[in-house]
Amino acid sequence: MTENWPVLKNCKKNTGELMEKGSKIYVAGHRGMVGSAIVRELKKQGYENLILRTSSELDLRRQDAVEKFFAAEKPEYVFLAAAKVGGIAANAAAKADFMYDNMILEMNVIHSAYENGCKKLEFLGSSCIYPRMAPQPIREDSLLTSPLEETNEAYALAKISGLKYCAYLNEQYGTDYISVMPTNLYGPGDNYHPTHSHVLPALIRRFHEAKEAGLSSVTCWGDGTPLREFLYVDDLAELCVFLMNNYSGNETVNAGTGKEISIRDLTELTASVIGYTGKIEWDTSKPNGTPRKLLDVSKAASLGWTYHTELEDGIKLAYEDFLTNPVRANR
């Protein structure tokens, strides 16, 4: 079936081996939103030989520990979904932490994978790697063509370093390491922290608490005009497994829906799903972030993949996760 898919320039079918059902697969960051979704998708497709370690069992920032882990386990395939993540406020307040933690864990995992003969590695990045004023929709080749968004520059630089290291290993040593750049993600396993979460989970928590408390109004950051794209995390996980089996190449692959929504409309939609009927106000003294960020997803489409979950349906599913997971909801 795959022989009939159209392929864009610089977007080629995987020339290596497909993952076998018994292949030894390491998912770094398996307790996070993305990692846990990848684990669900792998199990759904019949992959059971999964290597999983919590951060307390394996601190990926410690080079010696990572080297010993790879030498002992020898994973054949690696999904690198581990990362230190947060919203605008968290990124702006802890730039050094975001750069250090992400850069060092990426380098440790990628290098140890190479040193121990890993057949293939997939690096999970973020759409924030692209320039603040990149032409829309953002193509993969827009990387490093102009300045980054200042509010998440440290995180973006770390992610760029990771994907570039994968590309350099491919060029110098013939490895088969690929990179995927998701748009804004949401869904089961999200972080609903009041100050350290991204916009959609933050809105879910804020409107839920406002509804429970009977508040007459909720104040949101900025003016609501920025445009954003959102992808349900289980859709991303399907793409990640698909690409591991069907794509090889130095260019990254964007992961998104190709659809955008203003923060104002997103806010109203989220309030509606949750059942909050109070007034929504805007604090324009707070930053908006990047004005617009829509990914060009034609490369993924050319390989035969598209998303499944529409935004309203996805928000409903995310809200169910929030309500049924009190530990996550209250942290």
C-alpha positions, 0 to 999 in steps of 0.5 A, spaced: 500 500 500 505 504 501 508 504 494 502 508 492 503 514 496 505 520 493 512 523 496 515 530 496 522 532 495 526 531 501 521 526 504 523 519 503 520 512 505 524 509 510 529 505 507 531 501 514 527 495 517 520 496 520 519 495 527 518 488 529 512 486 534 518 483 538 523 489 537 526 492 543 523 499 544 525 505 549 520 510 550 523 516 554 518 520 558 513 515 558 509 518 563 508 525 560 503 526 555 506 525 549 510 519 551 504 515 554 500 516 548 506 513 544 506 507 549 498 507 548 499 507 540 505 502 541 501 497 545 495 498 540 499 496 534 501 489 538 508 492 540 509 489 547 517 489 548 517 496 551 523 499 556 520 504 560 523 508 566 521 513 570 525 520 572 526 517 579 529 510 576 533 514 570 535 521 570 536 523 563 540 529 565 546 524 568 550 522 562 553 516 566 546 513 568 544 514 561 550 511 558 549 505 563 542 504 561 543 504 554 549 499 555 545 494 559 538 494 555 541 495 548 534 498 545 533 497 538 528 503 537 528 510 541 522 515 541 525 521 545 519 524 548 522 526 554 522 534 556 522 539 561 516 543 558 511 549 560 507 555 558 509 562 557 510 564 564 514 558 566 519 559 560 520 566 561 521 565 568 526 559 568 530 560 561 537 557 564 533 551 567 529 550 560 535 550 556 540 546 560 535 540 562 532 539 555 539 540 552 543 535 556 538 530 556 537 530 549 544 529 548 545 524 553 540 520 550 541 521 542 549 520 543 548 513 547 543 511 542 548 512 537 554 509 541 550 502 542 548 501 535 540 503 536 537 502 529 533 508 529 531 514 534 525 519 533 526 525 536 520 529 538 521 537 538 516 543 538 513 548 533 516 553 537 523 552 534 520 556 528 522 563 527 517 568 530 515 571 524 516 565 519 511 565 513 505 561 514 503 556 514 510 554 516 514 549 512 520 545 515 525 549 511 523 555 515 528 553 521 533 558 523 531 563 517 529 569 522 529 570 530 525 566 534 520 568 539 523 571 545 518 568 550 520 561 549 527 562 546 531 558 551 526 551 550 527 552 542 534 553 542 535 546 546 530 543 541 533 545 535 540 543 538 537 536 539 534 535 531 541 538 529 545 533 532 540 527 529 541 530 522 549 531 524 549 524 526 546 521 520 550 525 515 557 523 519 555 516 521 550 514 517 545 513 522 537 513 521 535 518 526 528 522 524 525 528 528 518 530 528 515 537 530 508 537 533 504 543 533 500 545 540 498 538 543 493 537 548 489 531 551 490 525 556 496 526 561 496 533 560 499 538 565 494 542 568 498 546 573 495 553 574 502 557 572 506 551 568 501 549 563 500 550 556 494 555 554 489 549 553 490 545 559 490 552 563 484 554 560 480 547 562 483 548 569 481 555 570 474 555 567 472 548 571 475 552 577 471 558 576 464 554 574 465 550 581 466 557 585 461 560 581 465 566 579 462 571 575 468 572 570 475 569 568 481 573 566 485 571 560 492 573 558 493 578 552 488 580 547 486 573 544 488 575 537 494 570 536 492 564 532 494 557 534 493 550 531 492 544 536 493 537 535 490 531 540 496 527 543 493 520 540 493 523 533 500 525 534 502 518 537 499 515 531 504 519 527 510 517 531 509 510 530 507 511 523 514 515 521 518 510 525 516 505 520 515 509 514 520 515 514 527 516 513 530 523 512 534 529 515 528 534 514 524 534 520 516 532 519 511 537 522 505 534 525 499 538 526 492 539 523 493 545 518 487 548 522 488 554 526 483 558 531 484 565 535 486 564 542 479 568 543 475 563 540 479 557 543 477 560 550 470 561 548 470 554 546 473 551 552 468 555 556 462 552 552 465 545 553 466 546 560 459 549 562 462 556 564 457 561 563 461 567 566 464 573 563 471 572 559 476 578 560 482 580 557 489 582 561 492 586 555 498 588 559 500 580 559 504 578 553 500 574 547 506 570 544 507 569 537 502 572 533 500 566 529 503 559 528 500 554 523 504 548 520 505 546 513 503 539 514 503 537 507 509 532 508 506 528 513 500 528 508 504 526 502 506 520 506 499 518 507 497 521 514 492 525 517 489 527 524 483 524 526 480 528 532 477 535 531 478 540 536 471 540 540 471 533 541 478 533 543 477 538 548 471 534 551 476 528 551 481 532 555 476 535 560 474 528 561 481 526 563 482 532 567 475 530 571 477 523 572 484 524 574 484 528 581 492 527 582 493 530 575 488 535 576 490 538 582 497 538 582 
